[in-house]
Amino acid sequence: MKKHGISKTKLTALAIGLGVMLSGCASKQQEEFNKPADYWYKMIVKDATRGELDNADKAFTSLQSEHIRSPLISEAMLILAEAHMDKEEYILANYYLDEYTKRYGDKKSVEFARYLKVKANFLSFKRAYRDQRLLLDTQKDSEEFIKEYPNSPYKPYAQTIVLKLAMANKMINENIANLYKRLDKPEASKKYKEDADTAWLDGIKYDKPNTPWYRALFEVQLQ
């Protein structure tokens, strides 16, 4: 006589299926240890290309823990840094770039990593009135990169970043100066007006960014 609920036959089938699944997972986990360095490198490239960065990060952990002296580690770091930049995960991108610079610290080998870090910080700059310190630090890093690598193929990109950040900083200081002027604080207004006076930017036309309404609710409007 059939009882209410799951029959013994179904329970047995479920138990067998679960056992097979767990057995497969266990064997798969065992297979993922003690792999050659190029195996982990290929996994990193494949997962990064697919946008599966959690898996790519795990594969990198395996690569560097199992093959600490592998020359593939340096390439994997740069691949992951760029992949995280593409996902706008700039903190993780900077982590890989900082680690790369620490490990491979001679001037020539870190040129690309230095440029990528400048680019990552520039791309992470989103809110002018909140991120002025990041803006100034990134501008300084960009100028130092240009000075240290005058013949770099990335120099034109770094120069463009310097120009855009300088223009953004000029806009910020002009707006703050206007705000203090409206508040009848002439000394403060004068200071920021002087900070905004950047001779080499004179004559360059630019469009001021529009602040989205949802961000405007949380930012002081200075215009």
Stockholm file with secondary structure:
# STOCKHOLM 1.0

chainA/1-223         MKKHGISKTKLTALAIGLGVMLSGCASKQQEEFNKPADYWYKMIVKDATRGELDNADKAFTSLQSEHIRSPLISEAMLILAEAHMDKEEYILANYYLDEYTKRYGDKKSVEFARYLKVKANFLSFKRAYRDQRLLLDTQKDSEEFIKEYPNSPYKPYAQTIVLKLAMANKMINENIANLYKRLDKPEASKKYKEDADTAWLDGIKYDKPNTPWYRALFEVQLQ
#=GR chainA/1-223 SS CCCSSSCHHHHHHHHHHHHHHHHHHHHHHHHTSSCCHHHHHHHHHHHHHHTCHHHHHHHHHHHHHHCTTCTHHHHHHHHHHHHHHHTTCHHHHHHHHHHHHHHSCSTTTTHHHHHHHHHHHHHTCCCTTTCHHHHHHHHHHHHHHHHHCTTCTTHHHHHHHHHHHHHHHHHHHHHHHHHHHHTTCHHHHHHHHHHHCCGGGTTCCCCCCCCCHHHHTTSCCCC
#=GC SS_cons         CCCSSSCHHHHHHHHHHHHHHHHHHHHHHHHTSSCCHHHHHHHHHHHHHHTCHHHHHHHHHHHHHHCTTCTHHHHHHHHHHHHHHHTTCHHHHHHHHHHHHHHSCSTTTTHHHHHHHHHHHHHTCCCTTTCHHHHHHHHHHHHHHHHHCTTCTTHHHHHHHHHHHHHHHHHHHHHHHHHHHHTTCHHHHHHHHHHHCCGGGTTCCCCCCCCCHHHHTTSCCCC
//
